[in-house]
Amino acid sequence: MSRLEHLFVSHYADGRMPLSFTDAKGDRYYISYNQIGSPRAITDKNGNLLKTITYDSFGTIIADENLSLKIPFSFIATTSGTSITAILAMDATI
């Protein structure tokens, strides 16, 4: 598998949180968030539900309905007053 096959492009709606991401094959996935900004669901371009994530009251993932579909980044810092979100791109093969 080439390095290019792991390329993901994130798409932002408001400059703070990714609305969707596109993989190297051109497939686009849409991210739905809960009220505090944790990813809760991933759908495809047709609205088909591909992944749901459930959290406990402390933000720990307690259920992930599709472990093979990974969100290609993680949220590592947020400050509410200035709306700054730091995102770390991840390559699962490294």
Biopython code that builds the backbone (N, CA, C, O; Angstrom):
import numpy as np
from Bio.PDB.StructureBuilder import StructureBuilder

atoms = [
    (1, "MET", "N", (0.840, -1.177, 0.000)),
    (1, "MET", "CA", (0.000, 0.000, 0.000)),
    (1, "MET", "C", (0.888, 1.244, 0.000)),
    (1, "MET", "O", (1.788, 1.373, 0.830)),
    (2, "SER", "N", (0.638, 2.121, -0.899)),
    (2, "SER", "CA", (1.469, 3.317, -0.997)),
    (2, "SER", "C", (1.077, 4.350, 0.057)),
    (2, "SER", "O", (-0.011, 4.292, 0.629)),
    (3, "ARG", "N", (1.955, 5.267, 0.293)),
    (3, "ARG", "CA", (1.713, 6.351, 1.247)),
    (3, "ARG", "C", (0.495, 7.184, 0.838)),
    (3, "ARG", "O", (-0.241, 7.661, 1.703)),
    (4, "LEU", "N", (0.273, 7.364, -0.470)),
    (4, "LEU", "CA", (-0.832, 8.167, -0.967)),
    (4, "LEU", "C", (-2.188, 7.566, -0.590)),
    (4, "LEU", "O", (-3.163, 8.303, -0.441)),
    (5, "GLU", "N", (-2.265, 6.254, -0.436)),
    (5, "GLU", "CA", (-3.523, 5.614, -0.084)),
    (5, "GLU", "C", (-3.987, 5.986, 1.317)),
    (5, "GLU", "O", (-5.143, 5.744, 1.664)),
    (6, "HIS", "N", (-3.124, 6.560, 2.118)),
    (6, "HIS", "CA", (-3.472, 6.950, 3.475)),
    (6, "HIS", "C", (-3.784, 8.441, 3.586)),
    (6, "HIS", "O", (-3.987, 8.947, 4.690)),
    (7, "LEU", "N", (-3.822, 9.132, 2.482)),
    (7, "LEU", "CA", (-4.063, 10.559, 2.483)),
    (7, "LEU", "C", (-5.532, 10.852, 2.774)),
    (7, "LEU", "O", (-6.422, 10.238, 2.185)),
    (8, "PHE", "N", (-5.782, 11.789, 3.680)),
    (8, "PHE", "CA", (-7.128, 12.247, 3.980)),
    (8, "PHE", "C", (-7.157, 13.761, 3.867)),
    (8, "PHE", "O", (-6.193, 14.434, 4.233)),
    (9, "VAL", "N", (-8.247, 14.292, 3.367)),
    (9, "VAL", "CA", (-8.434, 15.732, 3.281)),
    (9, "VAL", "C", (-9.638, 16.086, 4.129)),
    (9, "VAL", "O", (-10.713, 15.512, 3.956)),
    (10, "SER", "N", (-9.468, 17.029, 5.047)),
    (10, "SER", "CA", (-10.570, 17.460, 5.907)),
    (10, "SER", "C", (-11.245, 18.684, 5.303)),
    (10, "SER", "O", (-10.589, 19.528, 4.692)),
    (11, "HIS", "N", (-12.556, 18.773, 5.476)),
    (11, "HIS", "CA", (-13.345, 19.884, 4.966)),
    (11, "HIS", "C", (-14.018, 20.570, 6.148)),
    (11, "HIS", "O", (-14.666, 19.914, 6.963)),
    (12, "TYR", "N", (-13.867, 21.892, 6.242)),
    (12, "TYR", "CA", (-14.378, 22.642, 7.380)),
    (12, "TYR", "C", (-15.571, 23.502, 6.977)),
    (12, "TYR", "O", (-15.592, 24.083, 5.892)),
    (13, "ALA", "N", (-16.569, 23.577, 7.869)),
    (13, "ALA", "CA", (-17.746, 24.408, 7.612)),
    (13, "ALA", "C", (-17.587, 25.778, 8.247)),
    (13, "ALA", "O", (-17.989, 26.784, 7.662)),
    (14, "ASP", "N", (-17.010, 25.827, 9.429)),
    (14, "ASP", "CA", (-16.920, 27.086, 10.165)),
    (14, "ASP", "C", (-15.498, 27.428, 10.595)),
    (14, "ASP", "O", (-15.298, 28.361, 11.373)),
    (15, "GLY", "N", (-14.518, 26.693, 10.106)),
    (15, "GLY", "CA", (-13.135, 26.966, 10.446)),
    (15, "GLY", "C", (-12.689, 26.370, 11.766)),
    (15, "GLY", "O", (-11.519, 26.488, 12.131)),
    (16, "ARG", "N", (-13.605, 25.725, 12.496)),
    (16, "ARG", "CA", (-13.239, 25.172, 13.799)),
    (16, "ARG", "C", (-13.186, 23.651, 13.807)),
    (16, "ARG", "O", (-12.211, 23.060, 14.271)),
    (17, "MET", "N", (-14.228, 23.025, 13.296)),
    (17, "MET", "CA", (-14.318, 21.570, 13.364)),
    (17, "MET", "C", (-14.579, 21.005, 11.970)),
    (17, "MET", "O", (-15.357, 21.575, 11.204)),
    (18, "PRO", "N", (-13.933, 19.887, 11.638)),
    (18, "PRO", "CA", (-14.144, 19.298, 10.319)),
    (18, "PRO", "C", (-15.591, 18.847, 10.128)),
    (18, "PRO", "O", (-16.167, 18.199, 11.002)),
    (19, "LEU", "N", (-16.161, 19.187, 9.005)),
    (19, "LEU", "CA", (-17.497, 18.745, 8.636)),
    (19, "LEU", "C", (-17.436, 17.363, 7.994)),
    (19, "LEU", "O", (-18.336, 16.540, 8.165)),
    (20, "SER", "N", (-16.356, 17.126, 7.253)),
    (20, "SER", "CA", (-16.205, 15.854, 6.558)),
    (20, "SER", "C", (-14.731, 15.620, 6.249)),
    (20, "SER", "O", (-13.884, 16.489, 6.457)),
    (21, "PHE", "N", (-14.451, 14.412, 5.744)),
    (21, "PHE", "CA", (-13.103, 14.109, 5.258)),
    (21, "PHE", "C", (-13.230, 13.224, 4.026)),
    (21, "PHE", "O", (-14.194, 12.474, 3.875)),
    (22, "THR", "N", (-12.248, 13.325, 3.160)),
    (22, "THR", "CA", (-12.201, 12.546, 1.926)),
    (22, "THR", "C", (-10.945, 11.697, 1.943)),
    (22, "THR", "O", (-9.855, 12.193, 2.230)),
    (23, "ASP", "N", (-11.099, 10.408, 1.632)),
    (23, "ASP", "CA", (-9.920, 9.540, 1.609)),
    (23, "ASP", "C", (-9.255, 9.584, 0.239)),
    (23, "ASP", "O", (-9.734, 10.264, -0.668)),
    (24, "ALA", "N", (-8.159, 8.863, 0.094)),
    (24, "ALA", "CA", (-7.371, 8.897, -1.137)),
    (24, "ALA", "C", (-8.137, 8.350, -2.335)),
    (24, "ALA", "O", (-7.810, 8.681, -3.474)),
    (25, "LYS", "N", (-9.148, 7.520, -2.102)),
    (25, "LYS", "CA", (-9.966, 6.976, -3.190)),
    (25, "LYS", "C", (-11.050, 7.952, -3.641)),
    (25, "LYS", "O", (-11.742, 7.704, -4.628)),
    (26, "GLY", "N", (-11.196, 9.064, -2.915)),
    (26, "GLY", "CA", (-12.205, 10.052, -3.269)),
    (26, "GLY", "C", (-13.525, 9.880, -2.551)),
    (26, "GLY", "O", (-14.467, 10.630, -2.806)),
    (27, "ASP", "N", (-13.617, 8.902, -1.651)),
    (27, "ASP", "CA", (-14.843, 8.696, -0.883)),
    (27, "ASP", "C", (-14.926, 9.742, 0.220)),
    (27, "ASP", "O", (-13.970, 9.942, 0.970)),
    (28, "ARG", "N", (-16.078, 10.412, 0.316)),
    (28, "ARG", "CA", (-16.257, 11.467, 1.313)),
    (28, "ARG", "C", (-17.144, 10.969, 2.438)),
    (28, "ARG", "O", (-18.166, 10.325, 2.200)),
    (29, "TYR", "N", (-16.745, 11.273, 3.669)),
    (29, "TYR", "CA", (-17.459, 10.865, 4.873)),
    (29, "TYR", "C", (-17.819, 12.111, 5.676)),
    (29, "TYR", "O", (-17.010, 13.031, 5.792)),
    (30, "TYR", "N", (-19.023, 12.141, 6.227)),
    (30, "TYR", "CA", (-19.517, 13.300, 6.972)),
    (30, "TYR", "C", (-19.564, 12.988, 8.459)),
    (30, "TYR", "O", (-19.941, 11.886, 8.858)),
    (31, "ILE", "N", (-19.182, 13.959, 9.272)),
    (31, "ILE", "CA", (-19.076, 13.786, 10.722)),
    (31, "ILE", "C", (-20.196, 14.556, 11.408)),
    (31, "ILE", "O", (-20.415, 15.733, 11.118)),
    (32, "SER", "N", (-20.911, 13.886, 12.324)),
    (32, "SER", "CA", (-21.918, 14.538, 13.161)),
    (32, "SER", "C", (-21.376, 14.565, 14.586)),
    (32, "SER", "O", (-20.791, 13.591, 15.060)),
    (33, "TYR", "N", (-21.578, 15.694, 15.259)),
    (33, "TYR", "CA", (-21.042, 15.905, 16.601)),
    (33, "TYR", "C", (-22.155, 16.019, 17.632)),
    (33, "TYR", "O", (-23.294, 16.340, 17.294)),
    (34, "ASN", "N", (-21.820, 15.755, 18.890)),
    (34, "ASN", "CA", (-22.771, 16.022, 19.970)),
    (34, "ASN", "C", (-22.621, 17.478, 20.407)),
    (34, "ASN", "O", (-21.863, 18.235, 19.800)),
    (35, "GLN", "N", (-23.337, 17.868, 21.453)),
    (35, "GLN", "CA", (-23.379, 19.262, 21.879)),
    (35, "GLN", "C", (-22.047, 19.797, 22.405)),
    (35, "GLN", "O", (-21.868, 21.011, 22.500)),
    (36, "ILE", "N", (-21.116, 18.914, 22.745)),
    (36, "ILE", "CA", (-19.822, 19.401, 23.248)),
    (36, "ILE", "C", (-18.688, 19.194, 22.239)),
    (36, "ILE", "O", (-17.519, 19.421, 22.552)),
    (37, "GLY", "N", (-19.045, 18.764, 21.036)),
    (37, "GLY", "CA", (-18.050, 18.671, 19.975)),
    (37, "GLY", "C", (-17.381, 17.330, 19.789)),
    (37, "GLY", "O", (-16.402, 17.234, 19.049)),
    (38, "SER", "N", (-17.881, 16.282, 20.444)),
    (38, "SER", "CA", (-17.322, 14.945, 20.241)),
    (38, "SER", "C", (-17.978, 14.299, 19.023)),
    (38, "SER", "O", (-19.198, 14.373, 18.875)),
    (39, "PRO", "N", (-17.198, 13.671, 18.153)),
    (39, "PRO", "CA", (-17.792, 12.996, 16.999)),
    (39, "PRO", "C", (-18.727, 11.877, 17.460)),
    (39, "PRO", "O", (-18.346, 11.056, 18.294)),
    (40, "ARG", "N", (-19.958, 11.842, 16.915)),
    (40, "ARG", "CA", (-20.941, 10.831, 17.313)),
    (40, "ARG", "C", (-21.311, 9.874, 16.191)),
    (40, "ARG", "O", (-21.670, 8.724, 16.444)),
    (41, "ALA", "N", (-21.224, 10.350, 14.940)),
    (41, "ALA", "CA", (-21.631, 9.495, 13.826)),
    (41, "ALA", "C", (-20.866, 9.878, 12.565)),
    (41, "ALA", "O", (-20.475, 11.031, 12.380)),
    (42, "ILE", "N", (-20.662, 8.885, 11.703)),
    (42, "ILE", "CA", (-20.059, 9.086, 10.388)),
    (42, "ILE", "C", (-21.052, 8.542, 9.361)),
    (42, "ILE", "O", (-21.548, 7.423, 9.491)),
    (43, "THR", "N", (-21.333, 9.353, 8.338)),
    (43, "THR", "CA", (-22.219, 8.914, 7.257)),
    (43, "THR", "C", (-21.490, 9.077, 5.923)),
    (43, "THR", "O", (-20.506, 9.810, 5.820)),
    (44, "ASP", "N", (-21.992, 8.380, 4.908)),
    (44, "ASP", "CA", (-21.424, 8.546, 3.570)),
    (44, "ASP", "C", (-22.184, 9.638, 2.829)),
    (44, "ASP", "O", (-23.060, 10.285, 3.403)),
    (45, "LYS", "N", (-21.851, 9.847, 1.552)),
    (45, "LYS", "CA", (-22.455, 10.931, 0.771)),
    (45, "LYS", "C", (-23.955, 10.750, 0.569)),
    (45, "LYS", "O", (-24.659, 11.712, 0.261)),
    (46, "ASN", "N", (-24.452, 9.516, 0.740)),
    (46, "ASN", "CA", (-25.880, 9.251, 0.590)),
    (46, "ASN", "C", (-26.643, 9.296, 1.917)),
    (46, "ASN", "O", (-27.850, 9.054, 1.954)),
    (47, "GLY", "N", (-25.934, 9.607, 3.001)),
    (47, "GLY", "CA", (-26.569, 9.667, 4.310)),
    (47, "GLY", "C", (-26.649, 8.339, 5.033)),
    (47, "GLY", "O", (-27.285, 8.247, 6.083)),
    (48, "ASN", "N", (-26.011, 7.296, 4.488)),
    (48, "ASN", "CA", (-26.007, 5.993, 5.157)),
    (48, "ASN", "C", (-25.123, 6.052, 6.390)),
    (48, "ASN", "O", (-23.982, 6.509, 6.318)),
    (49, "LEU", "N", (-25.642, 5.593, 7.517)),
    (49, "LEU", "CA", (-24.892, 5.588, 8.763)),
    (49, "LEU", "C", (-23.839, 4.493, 8.720)),
    (49, "LEU", "O", (-24.171, 3.317, 8.570)),
    (50, "LEU", "N", (-22.556, 4.875, 8.851)),
    (50, "LEU", "CA", (-21.448, 3.922, 8.776)),
    (50, "LEU", "C", (-20.805, 3.657, 10.126)),
    (50, "LEU", "O", (-20.188, 2.612, 10.330)),
    (51, "LYS", "N", (-20.950, 4.610, 11.058)),
    (51, "LYS", "CA", (-20.269, 4.483, 12.351)),
    (51, "LYS", "C", (-21.009, 5.316, 13.381)),
    (51, "LYS", "O", (-21.412, 6.444, 13.099)),
    (52, "THR", "N", (-21.190, 4.765, 14.575)),
    (52, "THR", "CA", (-21.677, 5.550, 15.707)),
    (52, "THR", "C", (-20.711, 5.362, 16.871)),
    (52, "THR", "O", (-20.147, 4.284, 17.062)),
    (53, "ILE", "N", (-20.534, 6.413, 17.632)),
    (53, "ILE", "CA", (-19.628, 6.392, 18.784)),
    (53, "ILE", "C", (-20.427, 6.857, 20.001)),
    (53, "ILE", "O", (-21.130, 7.867, 19.939)),
    (54, "THR", "N", (-20.318, 6.123, 21.100)),
    (54, "THR", "CA", (-21.007, 6.465, 22.338)),
    (54, "THR", "C", (-19.970, 6.751, 23.419)),
    (54, "THR", "O", (-18.967, 6.046, 23.528)),
    (55, "TYR", "N", (-20.217, 7.789, 24.217)),
    (55, "TYR", "CA", (-19.294, 8.221, 25.264)),
    (55, "TYR", "C", (-19.973, 8.142, 26.627)),
    (55, "TYR", "O", (-21.197, 8.231, 26.729)),
    (56, "ASP", "N", (-19.160, 7.971, 27.676)),
    (56, "ASP", "CA", (-19.712, 8.106, 29.024)),
    (56, "ASP", "C", (-19.705, 9.584, 29.407)),
    (56, "ASP", "O", (-19.312, 10.425, 28.599)),
    (57, "SER", "N", (-20.127, 9.909, 30.605)),
    (57, "SER", "CA", (-20.244, 11.313, 31.012)),
    (57, "SER", "C", (-18.894, 12.016, 31.148)),
    (57, "SER", "O", (-18.847, 13.238, 31.285)),
    (58, "PHE", "N", (-17.801, 11.260, 31.113)),
    (58, "PHE", "CA", (-16.468, 11.861, 31.198)),
    (58, "PHE", "C", (-15.784, 11.951, 29.835)),
    (58, "PHE", "O", (-14.634, 12.383, 29.754)),
    (59, "GLY", "N", (-16.469, 11.553, 28.766)),
    (59, "GLY", "CA", (-15.918, 11.648, 27.425)),
    (59, "GLY", "C", (-15.139, 10.440, 26.963)),
    (59, "GLY", "O", (-14.517, 10.480, 25.901)),
    (60, "THR", "N", (-15.155, 9.366, 27.731)),
    (60, "THR", "CA", (-14.469, 8.137, 27.341)),
    (60, "THR", "C", (-15.363, 7.349, 26.388)),
    (60, "THR", "O", (-16.556, 7.187, 26.644)),
    (61, "ILE", "N", (-14.796, 6.866, 25.302)),
    (61, "ILE", "CA", (-15.568, 6.063, 24.355)),
    (61, "ILE", "C", (-15.944, 4.749, 25.019)),
    (61, "ILE", "O", (-15.079, 4.021, 25.506)),
    (62, "ILE", "N", (-17.248, 4.445, 25.039)),
    (62, "ILE", "CA", (-17.715, 3.178, 25.608)),
    (62, "ILE", "C", (-18.254, 2.235, 24.531)),
    (62, "ILE", "O", (-18.405, 1.038, 24.775)),
    (63, "ALA", "N", (-18.544, 2.767, 23.345)),
    (63, "ALA", "CA", (-18.975, 1.914, 22.232)),
    (63, "ALA", "C", (-18.591, 2.580, 20.911)),
    (63, "ALA", "O", (-18.767, 3.784, 20.724)),
    (64, "ASP", "N", (-18.066, 1.764, 20.010)),
    (64, "ASP", "CA", (-17.729, 2.201, 18.657)),
    (64, "ASP", "C", (-18.277, 1.129, 17.729)),
    (64, "ASP", "O", (-17.775, 0.005, 17.712)),
    (65, "GLU", "N", (-19.298, 1.469, 16.960)),
    (65, "GLU", "CA", (-20.016, 0.480, 16.168)),
    (65, "GLU", "C", (-19.295, 0.019, 14.908)),
    (65, "GLU", "O", (-19.742, -0.926, 14.259)),
    (66, "ASN", "N", (-18.179, 0.673, 14.546)),
    (66, "ASN", "CA", (-17.444, 0.271, 13.344)),
    (66, "ASN", "C", (-15.967, 0.584, 13.552)),
    (66, "ASN", "O", (-15.484, 1.646, 13.161)),
    (67, "LEU", "N", (-15.267, -0.344, 14.165)),
    (67, "LEU", "CA", (-13.848, -0.125, 14.479)),
    (67, "LEU", "C", (-12.976, -0.020, 13.232)),
    (67, "LEU", "O", (-11.889, 0.554, 13.292)),
    (68, "SER", "N", (-13.428, -0.561, 12.108)),
    (68, "SER", "CA", (-12.604, -0.516, 10.890)),
    (68, "SER", "C", (-12.615, 0.870, 10.236)),
    (68, "SER", "O", (-11.703, 1.190, 9.474)),
    (69, "LEU", "N", (-13.623, 1.694, 10.516)),
    (69, "LEU", "CA", (-13.674, 3.048, 9.975)),
    (69, "LEU", "C", (-13.130, 4.007, 11.019)),
    (69, "LEU", "O", (-13.770, 4.267, 12.038)),
    (70, "LYS", "N", (-11.961, 4.520, 10.755)),
    (70, "LYS", "CA", (-11.291, 5.424, 11.688)),
    (70, "LYS", "C", (-11.452, 6.865, 11.256)),
    (70, "LYS", "O", (-11.366, 7.173, 10.067)),
    (71, "ILE", "N", (-11.684, 7.747, 12.203)),
    (71, "ILE", "CA", (-11.645, 9.174, 11.931)),
    (71, "ILE", "C", (-10.159, 9.530, 11.864)),
    (71, "ILE", "O", (-9.435, 9.268, 12.824)),
    (72, "PRO", "N", (-9.679, 10.120, 10.760)),
    (72, "PRO", "CA", (-8.233, 10.252, 10.539)),
    (72, "PRO", "C", (-7.557, 11.401, 11.286)),
    (72, "PRO", "O", (-6.510, 11.883, 10.853)),
    (73, "PHE", "N", (-8.123, 11.835, 12.371)),
    (73, "PHE", "CA", (-7.526, 12.885, 13.190)),
    (73, "PHE", "C", (-8.118, 12.773, 14.580)),
    (73, "PHE", "O", (-9.132, 12.104, 14.780)),
    (74, "SER", "N", (-7.488, 13.425, 15.535)),
    (74, "SER", "CA", (-8.042, 13.457, 16.885)),
    (74, "SER", "C", (-7.981, 14.880, 17.402)),
    (74, "SER", "O", (-7.141, 15.674, 16.977)),
    (75, "PHE", "N", (-8.864, 15.190, 18.307)),
    (75, "PHE", "CA", (-8.921, 16.522, 18.880)),
    (75, "PHE", "C", (-8.028, 16.533, 20.109)),
    (75, "PHE", "O", (-8.244, 15.757, 21.041)),
    (76, "ILE", "N", (-7.021, 17.410, 20.120)),
    (76, "ILE", "CA", (-6.065, 17.377, 21.217)),
    (76, "ILE", "C", (-6.128, 18.607, 22.110)),
    (76, "ILE", "O", (-5.573, 18.582, 23.208)),
    (77, "ALA", "N", (-6.779, 19.677, 21.685)),
    (77, "ALA", "CA", (-6.882, 20.864, 22.535)),
    (77, "ALA", "C", (-8.013, 21.751, 22.050)),
    (77, "ALA", "O", (-8.217, 21.914, 20.847)),
    (78, "THR", "N", (-8.747, 22.322, 22.998)),
    (78, "THR", "CA", (-9.804, 23.261, 22.642)),
    (78, "THR", "C", (-9.874, 24.332, 23.717)),
    (78, "THR", "O", (-9.824, 24.023, 24.908)),
    (79, "THR", "N", (-9.989, 25.572, 23.311)),
    (79, "THR", "CA", (-10.241, 26.648, 24.263)),
    (79, "THR", "C", (-11.540, 27.314, 23.850)),
    (79, "THR", "O", (-11.667, 27.785, 22.720)),
    (80, "SER", "N", (-12.500, 27.358, 24.750)),
    (80, "SER", "CA", (-13.843, 27.799, 24.393)),
    (80, "SER", "C", (-13.938, 29.283, 24.077)),
    (80, "SER", "O", (-14.681, 29.658, 23.170)),
    (81, "GLY", "N", (-13.228, 30.129, 24.774)),
    (81, "GLY", "CA", (-13.347, 31.557, 24.555)),
    (81, "GLY", "C", (-12.846, 32.018, 23.195)),
    (81, "GLY", "O", (-13.397, 32.962, 22.628)),
    (82, "THR", "N", (-11.829, 31.383, 22.668)),
    (82, "THR", "CA", (-11.246, 31.825, 21.404)),
    (82, "THR", "C", (-11.526, 30.870, 20.246)),
    (82, "THR", "O", (-11.104, 31.115, 19.116)),
    (83, "SER", "N", (-12.235, 29.786, 20.530)),
    (83, "SER", "CA", (-12.599, 28.804, 19.506)),
    (83, "SER", "C", (-11.390, 28.252, 18.750)),
    (83, "SER", "O", (-11.421, 28.114, 17.528)),
    (84, "ILE", "N", (-10.355, 27.946, 19.473)),
    (84, "ILE", "CA", (-9.161, 27.352, 18.854)),
    (84, "ILE", "C", (-9.242, 25.836, 19.043)),
    (84, "ILE", "O", (-9.437, 25.348, 20.156)),
    (85, "THR", "N", (-9.091, 25.116, 17.961)),
    (85, "THR", "CA", (-9.080, 23.661, 18.024)),
    (85, "THR", "C", (-7.799, 23.169, 17.371)),
    (85, "THR", "O", (-7.495, 23.526, 16.233)),
    (86, "ALA", "N", (-7.057, 22.355, 18.090)),
    (86, "ALA", "CA", (-5.848, 21.759, 17.522)),
    (86, "ALA", "C", (-6.198, 20.363, 17.052)),
    (86, "ALA", "O", (-6.860, 19.611, 17.768)),
    (87, "ILE", "N", (-5.762, 20.012, 15.862)),
    (87, "ILE", "CA", (-6.065, 18.709, 15.295)),
    (87, "ILE", "C", (-4.763, 18.034, 14.879)),
    (87, "ILE", "O", (-3.887, 18.651, 14.272)),
    (88, "LEU", "N", (-4.661, 16.782, 15.212)),
    (88, "LEU", "CA", (-3.482, 15.990, 14.893)),
    (88, "LEU", "C", (-3.841, 14.986, 13.808)),
    (88, "LEU", "O", (-4.717, 14.145, 14.012)),
    (89, "ALA", "N", (-3.184, 15.059, 12.664)),
    (89, "ALA", "CA", (-3.396, 14.081, 11.598)),
    (89, "ALA", "C", (-2.675, 12.814, 11.983)),
    (89, "ALA", "O", (-1.560, 12.858, 12.502)),
    (90, "MET", "N", (-3.316, 11.669, 11.728)),
    (90, "MET", "CA", (-2.750, 10.395, 12.155)),
    (90, "MET", "C", (-2.625, 9.441, 10.980)),
    (90, "MET", "O", (-3.505, 9.392, 10.121)),
    (91, "ASP", "N", (-1.537, 8.682, 10.939)),
    (91, "ASP", "CA", (-1.340, 7.641, 9.948)),
    (91, "ASP", "C", (-1.237, 6.325, 10.701)),
    (91, "ASP", "O", (-0.264, 6.096, 11.419)),
    (92, "ALA", "N", (-2.213, 5.474, 10.546)),
    (92, "ALA", "CA", (-2.296, 4.227, 11.309)),
    (92, "ALA", "C", (-1.178, 3.243, 10.976)),
    (92, "ALA", "O", (-0.967, 2.287, 11.723)),
    (93, "THR", "N", (-0.465, 3.450, 9.883)),
    (93, "THR", "CA", (0.580, 2.510, 9.489)),
    (93, "THR", "C", (1.919, 2.794, 10.138)),
    (93, "THR", "O", (2.839, 1.982, 10.035)),
    (94, "ILE", "N", (2.045, 3.915, 10.795)),
    (94, "ILE", "CA", (3.339, 4.277, 11.404)),
    (94, "ILE", "C", (3.417, 3.706, 12.803)),
    (94, "ILE", "O", (4.421, 3.892, 13.491)),
]
sb = StructureBuilder()
sb.init_structure("model")
sb.init_model(0)
sb.init_chain("A")
sb.init_seg("    ")
for serial, (resi, resn, name, xyz) in enumerate(atoms, 1):
    if name == "N":
        sb.init_residue(resn, " ", resi, " ")
    sb.init_atom(name, np.array(xyz, "f"), 0.0, 1.0, " ", f" {name:<3s}", serial, name[0])
structure = sb.get_structure()
